[in-house]
Amino acid sequence: MIEINGEVQSSINPELAENLIDILSQAKEKADASSQNDSTVFGELAHEDQNLPQEIYLLPVKERPFFPGQQLPVLLARETWEETFNAIKENKCQYIGLVYVDHEEHHKTPVDDFSRIGTLIRVRNPKIRDDYIQLVAEGICRLQIDFWVSNQAPYRAVVSYPQDIITCSDDVLKAHGMAIMNAFRELLPLNPLYSEELKYFLNRYSATEPSRLADFAASLTTAENDKLQQVLETFDLERRLEQVLQLLKHEVEVTRLQVNIRERVEESLTDHQRDFFLRQQLKEIQKELGIVKDDQTLDRDRFEERMEKLALTEEALNKAEEELSKLSILDPQSPEYNVARNWLEWLTQLPWGQYSEDKLDLKRARKVLDKKHDGLDDVKQRILEFLAVGALKGEVSGSIICLVGPPGVGKTSIGKSIAEALGRKFYRFSVGGMRDEAEIKGHRRTYIGAMPGKFMQALKDCETANPVIMLDEVDKIGSSYHGDPASALLEVLDPEQNSEFMDHFMDLRFDLSKTLFVCTANTLDTIPGPLLDRMEVIRLSGYITEEKIDIAKHHLWPSLLEESGISKEQVQITTPAIRHVIEGYARESGVRNLKKQLGKLIRKLAIKLVTGEIDNAKIHVNELQEMLGQPRFHPEKLNQQTGTVTGLAWTSMGGATLTIEASRVHTHNRGFKLSGQLGDVMQESAGIAYSFISSNLDKYKADPEFFDKAFVHLHVPDGATPKDGPSAGITMATALLSLARDEAVKTPIAMTGELSLTGQVLPVGGIREKVIAARRLGIKELILPEDNRKDYQELPEYLQEGMTVHFAKQFDDVARLTFNIRTKSPALKVYLANKDEEVSTQH
């Protein structure tokens, strides 16, 4: 059904509105004049033909209720209502009823959901089209459904025609009518769509008929369907006029708001259009006068000016000319224009042929390294050797340094010092957790938001083609379905290939061979072999206590005071206090935790300084426990019991000592048990040690039948920490031999080395870290594999000072150093005594 809505047109015809207002004024004057008569103010209510049918067909409508006095075309779906239409046609019915239903599938609505009040309509010009039925409905009067004759389509019911109820005086009706007429006077200038409807109404009815006026005004509004149905069901004329007046007032407010919004939008559009046209005219005038250029010309000129300052390769120059020609052709508003412009922005901001001059003065470099770092003498020497080669060559290139060490030993700061020593720009980014290959080699330009890779961004930020680029956490690089970044790094970190590095976004070859790459890692185990092969590894093994004390005095403590805004005179700390913090609270290989603990001390004192409790302070050892709490680490003591041996181990956090314990549980049956979260390699080492010692008890003068009748338990303490690695073989074998001989190790000694099944001592790694761990524990005597002699000799003198190191080729060497092998062990003596007793008993 076509309904009248409250849509506001974009323009108002003032002349039409004034004419209609005049018509309403005349109607109002006519009503005022008629009020002078003795008859009814609004005249006699119109009566419809009294021969109205009592039984009629009904059609449900869902759009909105239909009111008496309306005349609108109605469209019916032929498939749904053809049967009803045929029945109406066969019975030559001039009248049918339209009843509102609040249901989406109105043709399937049960009769209980029909409204009880509807509208009787006269059917005019019915026509059947291809897929719909068309007719013109003329509203006659209200109807009320009394009972149903057919509760399925075609719907048929017996109806009655209720009359209006007048319970008020004529003056009241007149007042309501005039209020409605005034509402129309306000509405017409706002929305001329109502003018045709009002003209149609005034041609058919008198403006002084309150019932018709109320129905017409209600049908004209855009009120909700339930409120319109409520008007239709109201028979009391006064109440109906009040309801309609409320709907009209609301309609006036909504329409006025719509008009205000429309006017503001039109005003804004007009201003924008005016500005646009003026700007376009200004551009054309300036262009004719040669004052300015358009955006495309400005972009092209800017890029050409930048390119003149760069030493572009022939390939880059040709590609740039192609992209510049695109800018002249493409519309500036097109996406392709922005892609080409963005590419040229990157091209002209890369440092083609721009290099910073290296400062290859070794004395200056040594000063920089000594100023920034305490300790690490071997690392500094390696860096100076690296720079010396560059000085002879005239440039530093073709090398990729990989700094490997536990957290907090200064890997990143050493990279910065290298850049400072060379006088180069420094750029750092972390590849830890990186899973997208495009982070390294860039995105293709076909993707939205495409960007070059990290290396092109580094060169752009540094503005030189030979910066120092640091790749942090290279051992933690990942891979996913986006690609393998570690494989993408192979081209970047290969001196033979990176001279023609190609970024996917730029799609041009760029020379990275002059760039110095510095990588950092905690361990080499997770770095792919082909990638590690391209690096020159420099190990940072951590700091001993003396080095940490110097670092704390010269670097950590002054920087923390400066960050806190405290002067050196206000807060001081003694050297013994620093030593106690290191040994009791920050025993790690690095100094990061040491810095945290010193910062905690300063924060504790800052409160007292601010509150005025103290003016200055000096921190002593006896005050540390109150400020930092109980120490995390306690002085380690050597355990020299039978079956207990101290071993040396390497971890990603640095060197560590492990006390390996062996014990005989019982003698009921033979067995061997391991505990302490040991990995596969350490379990194999334990098995080899058990087999070797079991088969050589006679050789080492122990009880030859010890393992035949003993259940042995081998344990590595700190069981919650997983442990693995090939370096504890001789330590486990020594613990088992100590148990079998019933004799403790003769001197405080620590050892490391792998054991073969034939008794050979095999080399291990991490010698520097293990020596540092032994010094920390106070052990001055070590046993190392013979093949590691060269590794030990390369250690700095301050680490070798005071140490006694024995190098073993066979386990016999280890046994000779730990036990008195030439004499019978206590266990062997007991065994022989028991044998003699058995022999004498038999005789």
C-alpha positions, -999 to +999 in steps of 0.1 A: +000+000+000+014+034-009+014+056+021+020+093+028+053+099+047+068+129+062+098+132+039+111+168+036+119+180+001+151+199-007+132+231-016+101+250-005+077+269-028+069+300-008+041+311-031+023+278-028+027+278+010+012+314+012-018+304-010-025+274+012-021+294+043-047+318+028-070+289+022-067+278+058-073+314+070-105+315+049-116+282+064-109+295+099-129+327+092-158+305+079-157+285+111-157+317+132-187+330+112-207+297+116-202+299+153-226+329+154-255+306+144-275+286+169-268+254+151-238+231+157-205+248+154-190+223+130-223+217+112-241+185+111-219+154+110-218+137+076-238+105+075-228+078+051-252+057+031-273+037+055-273+007+031-238-005+041-232-043+039-232-062+072-211-090+059-179-081+040-145-094+029-115-082+049-079-076+038-051-073+065-026-045+060+007-043+078+022-009+066-001+014+086-038+018+095-061+031+068-084+061+078-118+071+066-115+099+040-083+086+025-081+077-011-049+058-021-039+031-045-035-004-030-012-031-044-019-067-036+004-097-044-015-117-070-003-151-058-015-144-022-048-125-028-060-136-062-086-160-046-099-132-024-100-108-053-120-133-074-145-138-046-150-100-043-154-098-081-179-127-083-200-113-055-198-078-071-188-063-038-184-026-038-171-025-002-144-044+016-127-038+049-090-030+056-078-041+090-043-034+105-022-063+117+011-061+134+027-091+117+054-094+090+036-123+072+002-105+073-014-129+048-008-158+073-019-139+104-045-157+126-078-139+130-071-135+167-043-110+158-065-088+137-074-054+151-111-052+161-115-018+144-107-012+108-119+010+078-146+003+053-134+012+018-151+015-016-132-004-043-125+016-075-108+006-108-096-029-099-071-043-123-051-075-125-014-073-136+012-099-142+022-104-106+000-080-086-036-067-083-041-029-083-071-010-070-080+024-056-093+024-020-116+052-008-121+053+029-158+055+040-161+049+077-149+029+107-160-007+111-160-031+140-156-069+136-185-086+154-178-122+145-160-142+118-177-160+090-144-173+075-112-172+095-090-182+065-083-164+033-105-151+018-114-136+052-150-127+057-168-113+088-200-097+100-193-061+110-210-031+125-204+006+120-198+025+152-208+062+153-187+090+168-195+099+205-198+136+213-195+143+250-184+179+250-198+213+239-194+228+204-169+254+218-146+226+229-148+210+195-142+243+178-111+250+200-096+216+191-104+222+154-087+256+154-057+242+172-053+215+145-057+242+118-030+263+134-007+233+135-013+230+098-003+266+094+030+259+111+036+227+091+030+239+056+059+263+053+082+236+066+071+208+043+052+216+010+045+178+006+015+183+028+000+209+005-015+186-022-031+164+005-045+195+022-059+208-011-075+174-018-091+174+017-105+209+014-120+201-020-140+172-006-147+181+029-153+211+050-126+222+074-153+225+101-160+187+102-141+176+133-143+138+126-130+142+090-104+167+102-091+144+129-088+114+106-071+135+078-046+150+102-038+116+117-032+100+083-009+129+074+015+123+102+044+099+103+035+086+138+040+050+148+014+025+137+002+016+172-006+053+179-025+056+146-045+025+154-053+040+188-067+071+170-087+048+147-102+029+177-111+061+196-149+069+192-150+098+216-145+127+193-129+150+219-103+124+229-096+117+193-090+154+185-066+156+216-046+126+204-044+139+169-033+173+181-004+157+201+007+138+170+006+169+149+026+189+174+052+162+174+052+162+136+058+199+136+088+196+159+104+167+139+098+185+106+113+217+120+144+198+132+147+181+098+146+215+081+172+230+104+195+200+097+190+203+060+196+240+060+229+235+079+240+208+056+231+229+025+249+259+040+280+237+047+279+223+012+275+257-004+305+270+015+327+241+005+316+243-031+323+280-031+357+275-016+365+247-041+355+268-071+374+298-059+405+277-052+403+262-087+400+296-102+429+308-082+451+279-093+443+286-129+450+323-126+483+316-108+492+290-134+486+315-162+507+341-145+534+315-137+533+322-100+529+286-087+528+251-100+502+223-095+508+195-070+520+170-096+546+194-109+557+203-074+561+165-065+581+159-097+604+189-092+610+180-056+620+144-064+642+155-093+659+180-070+666+153-045+679+128-071+705+153-083+722+151-049+723+113-049+747+089-066+720+067-080+729+035-098+719+032-134+692+007-124+677+030-098+679+060-121+659+042-149+633+030-124+630+065-110+624+080-144+596+055-150+579+063-118+583+101-124+566+097-158+537+080-140+532+110-118+527+132-148+500+109-162+481+096-132+453+115-114+466+128-080+435+113-063+441+078-077+457+050-055+484+043-081+496+079-078+501+076-040+519+042-045+543+058-070+548+089-049+555+068-017+581+047-036+598+079-049+598+093-013+617+062-001+640+061-031+651+098-027+656+095+011+679+065+010+716+074+013+728+064-022+765+068-023+766+087+010+792+073+035+805+086+068+843+087+072+856+061+096+878+071+125+904+043+126+926+058+154+932+028+177+942+050+207+909+069+204+890+036+201+907+022+232+898+053+252+862+050+241+860+013+251+878+018+284+855+047+293+824+028+286+833-006+299+853-020+328+867-055+324+862-075+292+898-070+283+898-099+258+867-086+241+882-051+238+913-066+223+893-085+197+875-054+187+908-034+185+922-062+163+892-059+141+896-022+138+934-025+132+927-047+101+902-020+089+929+007+094+953-013+072+926-019+046+914+017+047+878+008+056+859-015+080+836-038+059+829-073+051+826-086+087+796-095+109+803-096+146+782-118+169+785-110+206+775-140+226+770-140+264+746-142+293+721-114+299+733-082+314+770-084+304+769-054+281+765-068+246+743-039+233+764-012+249+795-027+233+778-024+199+772+013+207+808+017+217+820+002+184+799+027+165+812+056+186+848+044+182+844+043+144+824+076+143+795+059+126+757+062+131+742+035+152+708+018+146+694-010+167+664-033+163+655-066+179+648-097+158+637-117+189+603-133+181+603-119+146+582-142+124+576-123+092+601-124+064+588-090+052+603-074+083+637-081+068+631-079+030+601-056+029+565-060+015+556-061-021+541-028-033+509-046-043+498-048-006+480-020+012+503-004+038+535-019+022+568-007+036+605-015+031+623-039+055+641-029+086+674-025+068+661+001+044+645+019+073+678+019+092+696+034+062+670+061+058+671+071+095+710+070+097+713+089+064+745+070+056+751+038+037+777+025+062+761+027+097+765+002+125+733-019+126+728-041+156+705-071+154+695-079+190+685-114+202+694-131+170+692-165+188+654-159+195+643-153+159+612-173+150+594-186+119+558-190+108+536-193+077+547-157+068+582-170+061+615-177+078+633-145+088+665-164+097+668-175+061+661-140+049+690-128+070+714-150+051+716-126+022+719-096+044+747-110+066+768-126+038+796-102+026+796-120-007+759-113-014+748-081+005+765-059-021+734-065-042+708-067-015+673-064-030+644-052-009+609-064-021+594-029-017+621-010-034+627-038-060+662-023-065+697-036-056+714-016-027+749-021-015+751-031+022+787-043+020+800-012+038+775-016+067+789-031+099+765-056+114+767-065+151+745-093+164+738-103+200+728-137+214+726-155+247+735-188+232+746-202+198+725-234+200+694-219+185+711-200+157+708-218+123+741-232+112+743-214+078+736-181+096+761-187+123+787-196+097+785-160+084+794-144+118+826-138+137+817-149+172+831-129+202+821-144+236+813-123+267+815-147+296+804-125+324+822-107+352+840-118+383+833-100+416+863-076+412+851-065+378+815-060+391+828-038+419+847-016+394+816-014+371+794-005+401+818+023+412+825+038+378+792+034+359+762+020+377+762+040+410+770+074+393+743+069+367+717+059+393+725+089+414+721+112+384+688+096+374+675+101+409+687+137+412+709+130+442+745+143+444+775+121+451+780+140+484+745+132+497+746+094+493+777+072+493+783+035+495+814+016+507+833-010+487+826-038+512+788-030+509+790-032+471+809-066+474+782-079+498+754-068+474+772-087+445+778-119+465+745-119+484+720-104+460+734-103+425+756-132+418+746-135+381+771-132+353+758-099+342+753-066+360+716-059+353+704-073+386+732-055+404+719-023+390+684-031+402+696-038+437+717-005+438+686+014+425+666-001+453+691+012+479+689+047+464+650+046+465+650+037+501+673+066+510+654+090+487+623+087+510+644+097+540+660+126+521+626+140+510+610+137+544+640+154+560+648+124+582+685+126+570+706+151+551+732+126+538+740+089+542+768+064+537+757+028+531+776+001+551+774-037+550+754-040+583+726-018+568+720-039+536+698-066+551+674-040+565+672-023+531+673-053+507+659-081+529+675-115+533+703-123+509+693-145+479+726-163+478+746-177+507+783-186+508+787-219+492+806-246+511+825-275+495+810-308+504+838-333+507+819-363+519+822-398+504+804-400+470+803-362+466+822-343+439+820-307+426+816-303+389+816-272+366+788-265+342+779-239+316+744-223+313+729-195+292+732-173+324+769-181+327+791-206+345+778-226+375+790-252+400+772-285+405+777-308+434+771-344+422+761-369+449+762-407+448+748-430+475+743-467+481+706-472+490+707-509+499+724-542+491+694-564+483+698-562+446+718-544+419+704-512+404+712-476+393+689-446+397+692-410+384+675-379+396+678-341+392+659-333+359+687-347+337+685-345+300+692-373+275+729-364+271+735-363+309+717-396+314+739-412+288+770-397+305+758-412+338+753-446+322+788-445+307+804-435+340+785-463+358+796-489+332+833-477+332+837-476+370+819-510+374+843-526+350+875-511+365+870-514+402+900-537+405+922-512+386+913-484+411+916-507+442+880-506+452+856-534+463+854-554+430+819-567+440+805-533+451+781-527+422+771-564+420+752-562+452+744-524+456+715-503+445+731-469+437+714-435+435+731-407+416+717-372+421+724-337+408+710-311+432+686-283+423+662-308+408+636-283+397+661-269+371+665-290+339+701-299+332+718-313+301+751-312+283+782-333+277+805-320+304+797-340+336+811-374+326+843-375+347+825-358+376+799-385+378+825-412+374+846-397+402+815-396+425+808-433+418+844-442+424+844-423+457+814-443+467+830-476+457+863-468+474+844-455+505+868-425+504+862-388+499+881-366+474+915-358+490+916-320+482+890-293+474+889-296+436+864-290+408+863-307+374+847-308+340+851-331+310+832-358+292+841-395+296+842-422+269+835-458+275+872-466+273+882-440+298+893-411+276+886-376+288+869-356+260+870-318+256+841-295+265+831-259+260+826-229+282+860-230+299+860-193+307+826-194+323+835-225+343+867-210+356+848-178+367+823-200+385+851-219+403+868-186+414+834-173+427+831-205+449+867-201+461+880-233+444+916-228+433+923-263+419+906-276+387+908-306+364+902-299+327+905-321+296+939-320+279+923-309+247+911-277+265+946-266+275+947-241+246+913-226+257+926-221+292+958-205+281+939-180+261+921-167+292+932-133+307+959-134+332+936-122+360+915-153+356+945-176+357+961-159+386+962-182+417+946-212+400+961-247+398+948-265+368+955-301+359+949-314+324+937-350+320+939-373+290+926-405+307+904-410+337+934-425+353+948-390+355+916-379+372+916-408+397+953-401+406+945-365+413+915-372+435+924-404+454+954-423+467+952-449+440+984-466+449+970-476+483+941-499+490+909-481+496+889-486+528+863-506+509+889-529+494+904-535+528+870-545+542+864-567+512+897-585+516+892-589+553+858-605+547+874-629+521+900-640+546+874-646+572+853-667+548+884-688+539+893-695+575+857-704+583+857-730+555+889-746+568 
